[in-house]
Amino acid sequence: MTIEKMAFGRTDHESTRTLFGAAALSRVEQSTADRTLDVLLQHGVNHIDTAASYGDAELRIAPWLKRNRAGFFVATKTGARRATEAREELHRSLDRMGVDHVDLWQFHNLADPIDWDIALSPGGVIEAAVQAREEGLVRFIGVTGHGSQIAANHRRSLARFDFDSVLLPFNFITMQLPYYAENFEALVATCRERKVAVQTIKSIALRPWRDRAHTHSTWYEPLEDQADIDLAVWWVLGREGVFLNTVGDVNLLPKVLDAASRFERRPADSDMERFVSRSAQEPLFV
């Protein structure tokens, strides 16, 4: 089954509500990446979200784009904070993917206050992004981030520059943190008013690994059972107007897409509370 589509903010693209998080391709062979593409196509996924820092991910999607560039909205990210380094990283990303432009270029994890000020001041990555947009190398500009402060930080970012998209954590347990929830709701209200796309991450995060053995490529311990993943994915998709970026593990990806393809309605909060208690889910960010 295919996954429903929705306008990606103010862009002219109808993206599937689940966006492929290409961090899953960071450390896989091309053959594995190509099998992953088959899974995406089965569900109609038409939006790829990668980053310069995602290992070999940009290289792994290059053959896909060579065959079907028009089939995907392509987003990548830069971790550079100054214009010169950011321009170099953008051109390296374009070369690695074998494309002449990307649809969305995002400032990766712009959370640290000092980095934030450098990035959004003259000589910062914002200068490189605006120039790249004028040159046709990027079509839209976004900002991403992690942590308990990031919803509030994105609000500051939108006050400083008219970004086309934001990306941040969103799941049931995180939204039980009052400060985060308050700023998330305020951020989403601003995004709705300005037609800024809202991308969410960490839908199936269970808790930090701590001293447990890592059984998946995610930096956090993920949910594994299909029924649990169903609940988590359906809760996110039950929030009107947001996108869900898939998990950074190719083996869990089919389960997330399967859940998304069967989405009908959001689970009740009482169901989610029982799930949190049963699974011992914890917030990743406090």
C-alpha positions, 0 to 999 in steps of 0.5 A, a space after each residue: 500500500 502507498 502512503 498518503 501525500 501532503 504539500 511540503 510546506 510552501 514548496 510545489 511538491 506533494 511529499 509522502 507523509 513519511 520521508 526517507 531518512 537516509 541516515 539508514 544508508 550511512 554504512 551499508 553496501 550499494 546492494 543493500 541500498 538498492 534493496 532499500 530503494 525497492 522498499 521505498 518504491 513499494 510504498 510510493 515514498 518520494 522524498 529523501 532526507 540525507 546529510 553530508 555527515 551521513 557517512 556514505 549515504 549521499 553516495 548510495 542514493 546517487 545511482 537512484 537519482 541517476 535513474 530517476 531524479 524527477 521521482 524524488 524531492 531531495 534534501 541534504 544538510 550541512 554542518 558547516 556554520 561559516 559561508 566558505 566551508 558551507 559552500 564547499 560542503 554543498 558542492 561536495 554533496 552535489 558531486 557525491 549525489 551526481 546532481 546539479 541542485 538539491 530541493 532543500 538544503 538544511 542547517 544540520 542540528 543548529 542548536 548551540 547558541 554560539 553556532 546559531 549566532 555564527 550561522 545566521 550572521 553575516 559570513 555565516 552559512 545563511 549567506 551561502 544558502 541565500 547565494 546558492 538559492 539565487 544560483 539555482 543550486 538549492 531551491 529551499 532552505 531549512 533548519 534541523 535540530 535535536 534536544 529539549 531546547 530545539 523547539 524554542 530554538 527553531 522559533 528564534 530561527 524563524 524570527 531571524 530568517 524565513 526558513 522553508 522547513 524545520 525538523 525536530 523530535 516528536 513522539 508521545 513521551 517527548 511531548 509529555 515534557 511541558 517546556 518542550 510541548 509548549 514550544 512545539 505547539 507554538 512553533 507548529 502554529 507559526 509554521 502553519 501560518 507561514 506554510 513552513 514544512 514541519 518534519 519530525 524525527 525519533 518516532 520509534 525511539 524507545 530510550 538511550 542505549 546506556 550500557 545495553 548492547 547495540 543491536 541496531 544502527 540507531 544512536 538510541 534504542 529503537 522499538 522493534 515489535 511491529 505492534 509497538 511501532 504501529 502505535 508510535 508511528 500512528 501517534 505521529 501521523 495522527 498529528 495533522 500537518 506534520 511529516 515523519 522522517 523514517 528510522 536510521 536503520 534499514 532493517 527497521 525501515 520496512 516496519 515503519 513504512 508498513 505501519 504508515 501504509 496502514 494508518 487510519 487514526 491516532 491512538 488514544 492517549 490512554 493507549 499510549 500511556 499504557 504503552 509507555 508503562 509497559 515498554 519502559 520508554 524514556 525521553 531521549 532529551 531531558 
